[in-house]
Amino acid sequence: MDNTPSASRRQFLKTSAVLGGGLVIGFVVPLANRLANAQTGAGAGAAVAAPFAPNAFLRIAADDSVTVLLAHSEMGQGVWTTLPMLIAEELDADWSRMKVEHAPAAPAYFNPVFRMQGTGGSTSTWSAFDRYRQAGAAARAMLLQAASERLGVPVAELRTENGAVVAGTQRLRYGELADAAGKLTAPDPAKLVLKEPKDWRIIGKPTKRLDTPEKITGRAKFGMDVQFDGLLTAVVARSPVFGGKVKSFLATATKAVPGVRDVVQVPTGVAVIADHYWAAKLGRDALQVVWEAGDGATLDSAALRTQFIELAAKPGTQVAKAGDAAGAVGKAAKQIDATYAVPYLAHAPMEPLNCTVKITADRCDIWTGTQFQTIDQMQGAAVTGLKPEQVFVHTMFLGGAFGRRATPTSDFVTEALHVAKAAGAPVKTVWSREDDTRGGYYRSAFVHRARVGLAEDGTPQALEHVIVGQSLAAGTPLEPMLVHNGVDHTSTEGVGDSPYLASFPNHHVSLHSPVTPIPVLWWRSVGHSHTGFVMESLVDEMAHATGKDPLEYRRTLLKDQPRHLAALNLAAEKAGWGTPLPKGRARGIAVHASFGSYCAHVAEVSVENNAIRVHRVVCAVDCGPAVNPEMIAAQMESAVAFGLSAALHGKLTLSEGRVLESNYHDYPVLRLNEMPAVETHIVPSTEKMGGIGETGVPPVAPAVANAVFALTGQRLRELPLQLSTTTPAAAPTAA
């Protein structure tokens, strides 16, 4: 690719012509600089390096509106607001005139981390931090130049504020200048200077969501809302056993259902196509399918758990090593031998999966809530035989995702493509919640066995840690990127790179990745969802085994980790660690780093009718520069709700190859009456910017489990947390 400034300006002019009049700005920043600057937060007050390549766009129209084409997917995490804040800051825009649209699928909108268009890994804000600000700065420079030429006033004597260029008593709105500015040459990126943090008036300020009015009025369009003349609806009968195939089917009764148009076999099963959802659903109920179950018919949760525990008894593929862990554990004054287990988990978003596809001779349109536009586009081309540029992905609002709408094979979109192709008509393929819950792509179950050796005073001596769970990357296009030397690092993150390892002069971490027919996938916080629970519970065990206060013990082990300590200390202070609580309550604490951010929780719990009740969670987070504190608080509250759903309820059960749970009644998420009070405190930080959408999840379960131990003396090593009916002889003093 020609990445010279002149080449990028030529591409900018081509793009401007396509998008029409007004001022259109390309988001411009070279890939190498994106990766370096976005991670460090560099660029404030510094010149932006050339060369550059177009990435995404903003438009300023004659009506003063500023429209941001969002390269990322809005699924509740708030990028619809946070990323436009970056543009508005450098543009000095009138915030009330900001608009947002999801961008189409195109290389111009690639996520620099993934090198494709996609949303995940808590990368959106930090990866876009520089390029969105640069777009605003470029637009502002062009508007100033246009105003200078119109007024005959030097640019140095002009200023911008609230969507206008000001010269003394004269004021020109951006909309008045947009057309003239659009005819100017884009500024040399090397001459762009971004604002210093001290001059920010939008970044760092609590800001209400731009999408709230659309969502409370019903104007926001989710994938399920797509409707147009001639659109049919389909549901698919899929194998109840993972890996099963259609042997035969009888559709006579199905075709007799009023509204059913056709019944076709597709790679994933048998699709019933109808005028509307209810007809398709009733038609599927009447369908008779004979399945070839295959090897998945023997899958059983209890048997898998036993298999994983047996594997955990022996070392696996090496992840990290120092000294002689096995020998040192045996010689230690105090020893802990603990087995932790977590189950398979579904994502359970509020909006079940759905995808609408329309195929013509020279075009394919896909409407869906997706996290991976590029993969959807590639699959559209593969199924239809069209070129990728003939496949148009229309990203809708996502009613939750948590990783489920980011499969490497684009499973639900690919299925919808096959259905529409077989139908020869536009079709919306809809999954019921039962389909969604039983349809696979789960967070894998994991078993951890940890053998710890401690000195008499509690000083760590040795750790032998074995992790067992399915690889989400093995056998997928992601394997070359995520699996190295036989280790899928999404299975070990949070243990293999734990700051606590430095405290153990002898340690050995290893991994087994058993293969089953159950499809697994990332789930909000990925590997940290189980490693955070295990490591923070284990450290708590170590503290209590040697009579140490859990907070003070962590402070000792993390003495060389200032960002961990800052979050830990702030959470403890705000929660009143060590102060008296009402009778029957106790506190637990946990701190964990993930996705470039550092988060600590203090949970306050009680036990009511042998059930765990969480009353309060105090969160402290260091995510680097905080773009929108209000969104950070919202994500912490969301993370607590999501984390508690898994900690108290989440569990999928397999029997004879089938998932028994089906809907929220037997796979519950946290209910409103169970939601604790949540307080969020942000650590002031100028360190590297990290993510916020996932980092609040890992400390939730261990903070609660540690509080339960402080209250009852029961060390709960398995999720979901369930109390024994037998109370230990003595409980520790509640914190």
Long-range contacts (C-beta under 8 A, 24 or more apart in sequence): 1-53, 3-30, 3-51, 3-52, 3-53, 4-51, 5-50, 5-51, 5-52, 5-188, 5-189, 8-51, 8-52, 8-53, 8-54, 9-185, 9-186, 11-53, 11-54, 12-54, 12-186, 15-54, 15-57, 15-108, 16-182, 19-57, 19-59, 21-62, 21-178, 21-179, 21-182, 22-59, 22-60, 22-61, 22-62, 22-178, 22-179, 22-182, 23-59, 23-60, 23-139, 23-142, 23-143, 23-174, 23-177, 23-178, 23-179, 23-181, 23-182, 24-57, 24-58, 24-59, 24-182, 25-57, 25-58, 25-59, 25-60, 25-135, 25-138, 25-139, 25-142, 25-186, 26-54, 26-55, 26-56, 26-57, 26-108, 26-135, 26-138, 26-186, 27-54, 27-55, 27-56, 27-57, 27-58, 27-131, 27-132, 27-134, 27-135, 28-52, 28-53, 28-54, 28-55, 28-131, 28-134, 28-135, 28-138, 28-186, 28-189, 29-55, 29-130, 29-131, 29-134, 29-189, 31-112, 33-130, 34-112, 34-127, 34-130, 34-131, 35-112, 35-113, 37-129, 37-130, 38-112, 38-126, 38-127, 38-128, 38-129, 38-130, 38-131, 38-689, 39-126, 39-596, 39-688, 39-689, 40-688, 40-689, 41-126, 41-129, 41-624, 41-625, 41-686, 41-687, 41-688, 41-689, 42-130, 43-129, 43-130, 43-133, 43-134, 43-194, 44-194, 44-195, 44-196, 44-197, 45-193, 45-194, 45-195, 45-196, 46-193, 46-194, 47-190, 47-191, 47-192, 47-193, 48-130, 48-134, 48-189, 48-190, 48-192, 48-194, 49-189, 49-190, 50-188, 50-189, 50-190, 52-189, 54-108, 55-108, 55-109, 55-110, 55-131, 56-103, 56-108, 56-109, 56-131, 56-135, 57-103, 57-108, 57-135, 58-87, 58-135, 58-136, 58-139, 60-139, 60-143, 60-174, 60-175, 60-178, 60-181, 61-175, 61-178, 62-175, 62-176, 62-178, 62-179, 63-175, 64-94, 64-97, 64-163, 64-173, 64-174, 64-175, 65-97, 65-98, 65-99, 65-175, 66-91, 66-93, 66-94, 66-97, 66-98, 66-99, 66-163, 66-174, 67-99, 67-100, 67-101, 68-98, 68-99, 68-100, 68-101, 68-132, 69-101, 69-102, 69-103, 69-109, 70-100, 70-101, 70-102, 70-103, 71-103, 71-109, 71-110, 71-111, 71-117, 71-128, 72-111, 72-119, 72-124, 72-128, 73-102, 73-119, 73-369, 73-370, 73-371, 73-373, 73-395, 73-398, 73-401, 73-405, 74-100, 74-102, 74-211, 74-397, 74-398, 75-119, 75-369, 75-371, 75-397, 75-398, 75-399, 75-400, 75-401, 75-405, 76-398, 76-399, 76-400, 76-638, 77-124, 77-631, 77-635, 77-692, 77-693, 78-209, 78-628, 78-631, 78-634, 78-635, 79-119, 79-124, 79-125, 80-209, 80-210, 80-211, 81-207, 81-208, 81-209, 81-210, 81-211, 81-628, 81-631, 82-124, 82-125, 82-627, 82-628, 82-631, 83-124, 83-125, 83-128, 83-132, 84-132, 84-210, 85-202, 85-203, 85-207, 85-627, 85-628, 86-128, 86-129, 86-132, 86-133, 86-136, 86-203, 86-627, 87-132, 87-133, 87-135, 87-136, 87-139, 88-136, 88-202, 89-133, 89-136, 89-195, 89-200, 89-201, 89-202, 89-203, 90-133, 90-134, 90-135, 90-136, 90-137, 90-140, 90-194, 90-195, 91-136, 91-137, 91-139, 91-140, 91-160, 92-140, 92-160, 92-161, 92-162, 92-163, 93-136, 93-162, 93-163, 93-174, 94-162, 94-163, 94-164, 94-174, 95-202, 95-207, 97-163, 98-210, 99-210, 100-210, 100-211, 102-394, 102-395, 102-396, 103-395, 104-392, 104-393, 104-394, 105-373, 105-374, 105-376, 105-377, 105-391, 105-392, 105-393, 105-395, 109-373, 110-374, 116-372, 116-374, 116-375, 117-372, 117-373, 117-374, 118-371, 118-372, 118-373, 118-374, 118-375, 118-406, 119-371, 119-406, 120-371, 120-372, 120-403, 120-406, 120-522, 121-526, 121-595, 121-691, 121-694, 122-595, 122-596, 122-597, 122-690, 122-691, 122-692, 122-693, 122-694, 122-695, 123-595, 123-691, 124-691, 124-693, 125-627, 125-689, 125-691, 125-692, 126-596, 126-624, 126-688, 126-689, 126-690, 126-691, 129-627, 129-689, 130-194, 133-194, 133-195, 134-189, 134-192, 134-194, 137-192, 137-193, 137-194, 138-186, 138-187, 138-189, 138-192, 139-181, 141-187, 141-192, 142-181, 142-182, 142-184, 142-186, 142-187, 143-174, 143-177, 143-178, 143-181, 145-181, 145-184, 146-177, 146-180, 146-181, 146-184, 147-172, 147-177, 149-180, 150-177, 150-180, 197-625, 197-686, 203-625, 203-627, 204-625, 204-626, 204-627, 204-629, 205-628, 205-629, 206-628, 206-629, 206-630, 207-628, 207-630, 207-631, 208-630, 209-631, 211-397, 215-397, 220-397, 221-396, 221-397, 222-351, 222-369, 222-396, 222-397, 222-398, 222-399, 223-351, 223-354, 223-355, 223-356, 223-367, 223-368, 223-369, 223-396, 223-397, 223-398, 223-399, 224-351, 224-352, 224-354, 224-399, 224-430, 225-396, 226-356, 226-367, 226-396, 226-428, 227-428, 228-426, 230-425, 230-426, 231-356, 231-358, 231-426, 231-427, 231-428, 232-261, 232-273, 232-274, 232-275, 232-423, 232-425, 232-426, 232-427, 232-428, 233-273, 233-274, 233-275, 233-276, 233-277, 233-279, 233-280, 233-427, 233-428, 233-429, 233-430, 234-271, 234-272, 234-273, 234-274, 234-280, 234-416, 234-419, 234-423, 234-427, 234-428, 234-429, 234-430, 235-271, 235-272, 235-277, 235-280, 235-281, 235-283, 235-284, 235-429, 235-430, 235-431, 235-432, 235-435, 236-266, 236-268, 236-269, 236-270, 236-271, 236-272, 236-284, 236-415, 236-419, 236-429, 236-435, 237-269, 237-270, 237-271, 237-272, 237-284, 237-287, 237-289, 238-268, 238-269, 238-435, 238-439, 239-269, 239-291, 239-293, 240-291, 240-438, 240-657, 240-658, 241-291, 241-293, 241-294, 241-296, 241-297, 241-299, 241-517, 241-656, 241-657, 241-658, 242-296, 242-299, 242-440, 242-516, 242-517, 242-518, 242-519, 242-657, 243-293, 243-294, 243-295, 243-296, 243-517, 244-291, 244-292, 244-293, 244-294, 244-296, 244-297, 244-657, 245-291, 245-292, 245-294, 246-270, 246-289, 246-290, 246-291, 246-292, 247-290, 247-291, 247-292, 248-289, 248-290, 249-287, 249-288, 249-289, 249-290, 250-287, 250-288, 251-287, 251-288, 253-286, 253-287, 253-288, 254-283, 254-284, 254-286, 254-287, 255-283, 256-286, 257-282, 257-283, 257-286, 259-283, 261-423, 262-423, 263-287, 264-419, 264-422, 264-423, 265-422, 266-415, 266-418, 266-419, 266-422, 267-415, 267-418, 268-411, 268-415, 268-418, 271-418, 271-419, 271-422, 271-423, 271-429, 273-419, 273-423, 273-425, 273-427, 277-430, 280-430, 281-432, 293-657, 294-517, 295-517, 296-516, 296-517, 296-518, 296-657, 297-656, 297-657, 298-656, 298-657, 299-516, 299-517, 299-518, 299-654, 299-656, 299-657, 300-654, 300-655, 300-656, 300-657, 301-343, 301-344, 301-445, 301-652, 301-653, 301-654, 301-655, 304-445, 304-516, 304-654, 305-341, 305-445, 305-447, 307-514, 308-341, 308-445, 308-446, 308-447, 308-468, 308-469, 308-512, 308-514, 309-339, 309-341, 309-447, 309-449, 309-468, 311-447, 311-466, 311-468, 311-512, 311-514, 312-339, 312-447, 312-448, 312-449, 312-466, 312-467, 312-468, 312-512, 313-449, 313-466, 314-466, 315-464, 315-466, 315-508, 315-510, 316-466, 316-467, 316-468, 316-510, 316-511, 316-512, 316-513, 317-485, 317-486, 317-487, 317-510, 317-511, 317-512, 317-513, 318-487, 318-508, 318-509, 318-510, 319-467, 319-487, 319-492, 319-495, 319-496, 319-509, 319-510, 319-511, 320-496, 320-497, 320-501, 320-507, 320-508, 320-509, 321-507, 321-508, 321-509, 322-501, 322-504, 322-505, 322-506, 322-507, 322-508, 323-462, 323-505, 323-506, 323-507, 324-462, 324-506, 325-451, 325-462, 325-463, 325-464, 325-504, 325-506, 325-507, 325-508, 326-451, 326-462, 326-464, 326-508, 327-462, 327-506, 328-453, 328-461, 328-462, 328-505, 328-506, 329-451, 329-452, 329-453, 329-461, 329-462, 329-463, 329-464, 329-506, 330-453, 331-453, 331-461, 332-452, 332-453, 332-454, 332-455, 332-461, 332-462, 333-454, 333-455, 333-456, 334-453, 334-454, 334-455, 334-456, 334-458, 334-545, 334-546, 335-451, 335-452, 335-453, 335-454, 336-450, 336-451, 336-452, 336-454, 336-538, 336-541, 336-542, 336-545, 337-449, 337-450, 337-451, 337-452, 338-449, 338-450, 338-452, 338-538, 338-541, 338-715, 338-717, 339-447, 339-448, 339-449, 339-450, 339-717, 340-447, 340-448, 340-449, 340-450, 340-530, 340-533, 340-534, 340-537, 340-538, 340-717, 340-718, 341-445, 341-446, 341-447, 341-448, 341-717, 341-718, 341-719, 342-445, 342-446, 342-529, 342-530, 342-533, 342-718, 342-719, 343-445, 343-650, 343-651, 343-652, 343-653, 343-719, 343-720, 344-442, 344-443, 344-444, 344-445, 344-518, 344-520, 344-651, 344-652, 344-654, 345-442, 345-443, 345-523, 345-529, 345-646, 345-650, 345-651, 345-652, 346-436, 346-437, 346-442, 346-650, 346-652, 346-661, 346-667, 347-400, 347-401, 347-402, 347-403, 347-404, 347-441, 347-442, 347-443, 347-523, 347-524, 348-402, 348-436, 348-437, 348-645, 348-664, 348-667, 348-669, 349-398, 349-399, 349-400, 349-401, 349-402, 349-404, 349-405, 349-436, 350-399, 350-400, 351-398, 351-399, 351-400, 352-430, 352-431, 352-432, 352-433, 352-435, 352-436, 353-404, 353-405, 353-412, 353-430, 353-431, 353-435, 353-436, 353-439, 354-412, 354-428, 354-429, 354-430, 354-431, 355-412, 355-413, 355-415, 355-416, 355-428, 355-429, 356-416, 356-426, 356-427, 356-428, 356-429, 357-416, 357-417, 357-419, 357-420, 357-421, 357-426, 357-427, 357-429, 358-420, 358-426, 359-384, 359-417, 359-420, 359-421, 359-426, 362-386, 362-390, 363-390, 363-391, 363-392, 364-390, 364-391, 364-392, 364-417, 365-392, 365-394, 366-391, 366-392, 366-393, 366-394, 366-413, 366-416, 366-417, 367-394, 367-396, 368-393, 368-394, 368-395, 368-396, 368-405, 368-412, 368-413, 368-416, 369-395, 369-396, 369-397, 369-398, 369-399, 369-401, 369-405, 370-395, 370-398, 370-405, 370-406, 370-410, 370-413, 371-398, 371-401, 371-403, 371-405, 371-406, 372-405, 372-406, 372-407, 372-408, 372-410, 375-407, 375-408, 375-409, 375-410, 376-410, 376-413, 378-410, 379-409, 379-410, 379-413, 379-414, 379-417, 380-413, 380-417, 383-414, 383-417, 383-418, 383-421, 384-417, 384-421, 402-523, 402-524, 402-642, 403-521, 403-522, 403-523, 403-524, 403-526, 404-436, 404-441, 404-521, 404-523, 406-521, 406-522, 407-441, 407-521, 408-473, 408-476, 408-477, 408-478, 409-476, 409-477, 411-441, 411-519, 433-662, 433-663, 433-664, 434-662, 434-663, 437-652, 437-659, 437-661, 437-662, 437-663, 437-667, 438-658, 438-659, 438-661, 438-662, 440-518, 440-519, 441-519, 441-520, 441-521, 442-518, 442-519, 442-520, 442-521, 442-523, 442-652, 443-520, 443-521, 443-522, 443-523, 443-529, 443-530, 444-469, 444-470, 444-472, 444-491, 444-518, 444-520, 445-469, 445-470, 446-491, 446-530, 448-495, 448-530, 448-531, 448-534, 450-534, 450-538, 452-538, 452-541, 452-542, 453-506, 454-542, 454-545, 454-546, 456-546, 457-546, 458-542, 458-543, 458-545, 458-546, 458-547, 458-548, 458-553, 460-500, 460-503, 460-504, 460-542, 460-557, 461-504, 461-505, 461-506, 462-504, 462-505, 462-506, 462-507, 463-501, 463-504, 463-506, 463-507, 463-508, 463-509, 464-507, 464-508, 465-495, 465-507, 465-508, 465-509, 465-510, 466-509, 466-510, 466-511, 466-512, 467-491, 467-492, 467-495, 467-509, 467-510, 467-511, 467-512, 467-531, 468-511, 468-512, 468-514, 469-512, 469-513, 469-514, 469-530, 470-513, 470-514, 470-515, 470-516, 470-518, 470-520, 471-513, 471-520, 472-520, 472-521, 472-522, 472-526, 474-513, 474-515, 475-515, 486-511, 486-513, 487-511, 488-513, 489-527, 490-522, 490-526, 490-527, 491-527, 492-527, 492-531, 493-526, 493-527, 493-528, 493-531, 493-594, 494-527, 494-528, 494-531, 494-532, 494-535, 494-592, 494-594, 494-698, 495-531, 495-534, 495-535, 498-531, 498-535, 499-557, 499-558, 499-561, 499-564, 499-593, 500-535, 500-539, 500-557, 500-558, 502-560, 503-557, 518-654, 524-639, 524-642, 524-693, 524-694, 524-697, 525-594, 525-595, 525-694, 525-695, 525-697, 525-698, 526-694, 528-592, 528-594, 528-595, 528-694, 528-697, 528-698, 529-646, 529-697, 529-698, 531-698, 532-590, 532-592, 532-594, 532-697, 532-698, 532-699, 532-701, 532-702, 533-647, 533-698, 533-701, 533-702, 533-705, 533-719, 534-702, 535-592, 535-702, 536-590, 536-591, 536-592, 536-698, 536-699, 536-702, 536-703, 536-706, 537-702, 537-705, 537-706, 537-715, 537-717, 540-588, 540-589, 540-590, 540-702, 540-705, 540-706, 540-709, 541-715, 544-709, 544-732, 549-578, 549-735, 550-588, 550-589, 550-706, 550-710, 550-735, 551-577, 551-578, 551-589, 551-735, 554-589, 554-591, 558-591, 563-593, 563-598, 563-622, 563-683, 563-685, 563-687, 564-591, 564-593, 564-598, 564-600, 566-598, 566-620, 566-622, 566-683, 566-685, 567-591, 567-598, 567-599, 567-600, 567-620, 567-621, 567-622, 567-683, 568-600, 568-620, 569-620, 570-600, 570-620, 570-681, 570-683, 571-600, 571-601, 571-602, 571-618, 571-619, 571-620, 571-681, 572-600, 572-602, 574-602, 574-618, 574-620, 574-679, 574-681, 575-602, 575-604, 575-616, 575-618, 577-602, 577-735, 578-735, 581-734, 584-711, 585-615, 585-711, 585-734, 586-707, 586-708, 586-710, 586-711, 586-734, 586-735, 587-707, 587-710, 587-734, 587-735, 588-702, 588-703, 588-704, 588-705, 588-706, 588-707, 588-708, 588-709, 588-710, 588-735, 589-703, 589-706, 589-735, 590-698, 590-699, 590-700, 590-702, 590-703, 590-706, 591-699, 592-695, 592-698, 592-699, 592-702, 593-695, 594-691, 594-694, 594-695, 594-698, 595-690, 595-691, 595-693, 595-694, 595-695, 596-623, 596-624, 596-688, 596-689, 596-690, 596-691, 596-695, 597-621, 597-622, 597-623, 597-624, 597-690, 597-691, 597-692, 597-695, 598-622, 598-623, 598-683, 598-690, 598-695, 599-636, 599-695, 599-696, 599-698, 599-699, 600-699, 601-640, 601-696, 601-699, 601-700, 601-703, 602-703, 603-676, 603-700, 603-703, 603-704, 603-706, 603-707, 604-676, 604-707, 605-704, 605-707, 605-708, 605-711, 606-711, 607-708, 607-711, 607-712, 607-723, 610-723, 610-725, 611-723, 612-648, 612-704, 612-708, 612-721, 612-723, 613-674, 614-644, 614-648, 614-674, 614-676, 614-704, 615-676, 615-677, 616-676, 616-677, 616-678, 616-679, 617-676, 617-677, 617-678, 617-679, 617-700, 617-703, 618-678, 618-679, 618-681, 619-678, 619-679, 619-680, 619-681, 619-696, 620-680, 620-681, 620-682, 620-683, 621-680, 621-681, 621-682, 621-683, 621-692, 621-695, 621-696, 622-682, 622-683, 622-685, 622-687, 622-690, 623-682, 623-685, 623-689, 623-690, 623-691, 623-692, 623-695, 624-685, 624-686, 624-687, 624-688, 624-689, 624-690, 625-685, 625-686, 625-689, 626-682, 626-685, 629-682, 631-692, 632-680, 632-682, 632-692, 633-680, 635-692, 635-693, 635-696, 636-678, 636-680, 636-692, 636-696, 637-678, 637-680, 638-696, 639-694, 639-695, 639-696, 639-697, 639-700, 640-675, 640-676, 640-678, 640-696, 640-700, 641-669, 641-670, 641-675, 642-670, 642-697, 642-700, 643-696, 643-697, 643-698, 643-699, 643-700, 643-701, 644-670, 644-674, 644-675, 644-676, 644-700, 644-704, 645-669, 645-670, 646-700, 646-701, 646-719, 646-720, 647-700, 647-701, 647-704, 647-705, 647-719, 647-720, 647-721, 648-674, 648-704, 648-720, 648-721, 649-720, 650-719, 650-720, 651-719, 651-720, 707-735, 710-734, 710-735
